[in-house]
Amino acid sequence: MVVDDGGKQILADVEERMDKAVQHLKNELRAIRSGRAVPALVENVRVDYYGSPTPINQLAQVSAPEARQLLIKPFDTKALADIERAVLKADLGMSPNSDGKVLRLNLPALSEEQRKKLANRVKDIGETARVSLRNVRRDGNKAAEAAKKDGLSEDQVKDLEARVQDLLKVHEANVDSILKAKTEEIMTV
């Protein structure tokens, strides 16, 4: 295979994968509690529904009628007990209250210690995202080296590696700003 696009395909692939890593980080952070009730807090909870682990949002409508309360209204009321068990098992720091038709989750106020733990968790998730970005950079550099064997000149490879590094810097800066915003949100609520 002769690379005749100067490595643009490699660069596009690297950028796409880095964008996905940042998006994954945003999705992970949505599930971290910051003091306000948001449906994303239970998004990752899986309910054992007829023997299959099913996301809670496929079994019920999740809403936040109040600032510190989540309301889970199952589409099938028979699933209410399964949803309640799954929420308890997920150890979200909230105990569900059932009235036979809906499940209410009241969020307790976060203590300073809990806020610090959540901030450290945000930091860990951010580091995982950075590692993912660096792995994409490594793969892009390997692809550039492989393209050298397929007809890319030495200067084109060096330029491609420099552009991959620039993409990494941009995406790491994006990750840093996302983490800073989430940490401030946790610590000031």
N, C-alpha and C positions, 0 to 999 in steps of 0.2 A: 504494500500500500504506500503510495507516494503522497506525502502531505503537501498539497499545493495551496492551501489557504493561509499559510504562514502561522498556523497554530490557533487560528480563530475558533475552531471547533473545540479545541482543548480548553481555551479560555472561557468559552460560553458554558461548557460543562462544569468547569470549576466554579464559575459565578452562580450557576443554578444550584449546585450542591451546597455552596456556602449560604445562599438565600434560604434553602430548605433548613439548614442547621439553625439559622437565626429564627425562622418561623417555629421550629420545634421548641426552641428556648421560650418563645412567647407563649406557646401552648402549655408548656410545663409550668410557667410562672402564673398562668391564669388560675391554676388549681391551688395556689398557695394563698392561704387566708390572710387578709390584711385588716380585719376588723369589721368590714362590711360584708353583708350577705350577697353573694353572687352565685348564680346557678353553676358556674364553672367549678365551684368547690366540690361538687359531687359528680362532675363530668367523668372522672376516671374510675368511679365506683362501678364494679361489675356485679350484676345480680345473677344468681344461679336460677335461671328461669327455664323450667322443663329440661334440666340437665345441661343447659348451655349458658356459659357466661355472657351475659348481655349487658351492654351499656345502659345505665339508668335512664338516659334521655330517650331511649327507644321503647321504654316501658311506661314512662310517666312524663307528665308535664312538670317541669321544675321552674319555679318562679320565686321572686323575692318580694313579698308584699310589704315588708317592713325592712328597715335598715339592718336589723340583726336577726332576721328570720327567713328561713327557706321553707317553701311549701312544695311538697311533692305529691302530685295528684296522679295516681296510676290510671292508665287507660282501662286496665282490667283490675277490679278491686280484689280479685283473688291473689294478685301478685303483691299486695300490700305487705303481708308478713315476710315474703322473700326480700322485698326492698328494705324493710326494717332490719332484717338480719344482716344484709349486705352493708348497710350504713354502720351498724354496730361493729361489724367485722373490720371495716375500713379504718376504724379508730381515728375519726376526724375531730375528736374533741367535742363532739356534740351528741347529746342523747336525743333520739327521736321520740316524739309524742304522737301516738296514733289515736284517731277518733273513729276508726273503722272505715273511713272513706279517704282521708288524706293523712299525710305524715308531715309534721311540723318539726323543723330543726331550729332550735334557738342557739345563736352564737353567743357564748359568754365573752365578756370583755377580755382582751389580751393583757396579761401582766407583762412587766418589763422583761422578765426572764423569758417568757414565751416569745416576745418580739425579737429578742436577741437570737433565740434558737431559729426562728423563721428567717432572720436575716442571714444567719450562717448557712441555712439550707439554700437560700437564694444564691449565696456565694458559691456553694458547691455545684449547684445546677449550672451556674455561669461558667465555672471552670470546665465542666463536662462539655459545654458548648464550645469553649475555646479549644479544647483538645480535638473536638470534631472538626473545627475549622482548620486546625494545623494538619490533621490527617488528610483533609481535602487538598491542602497545599502540597503535601508530600506526594499524593497521587498525581496531582497536576504536574509536578516537577518530574516524576517518573515518566509520565506520558510525553513530556517535552523531550526527555532523553531518548525515549523510544522513537520519537518522531525524527530525531537526528539521524537514526539509522535508516529512516524512510525518506530521507532527502532534505531535511531541514538543515540550514547552515548553522554553524557554531554561534554566530551573532544572533540569529533568529531565536535559537534556544535560550541564550542569555537574556534577550529581550522578553521572551515569553515567561521565563522564570521571574524576571523583575516585575512584570505585570501581574503575575499570580501573587507575588508578595504584596503588591499594592492593593490587590483585592482583599487579601488577608487583613491588612491594616485597616481598611475601610470597614470590613465586617466586624473586626474586633472592637473598633471604636463604637460601632452600633450596639454590640453586646454590652459594652461598658455603660453606655447611656441607658439601656434598658434595665440593667441591673441596678444602677444608681437610682433610677426612678422607682423601681419596685421596693428597694430598701428604704427609701424615704417614705414611701406610702405605708410600709409596715411600721416604721418607727414613729410616725407622726399621727396615726389615726387614734 
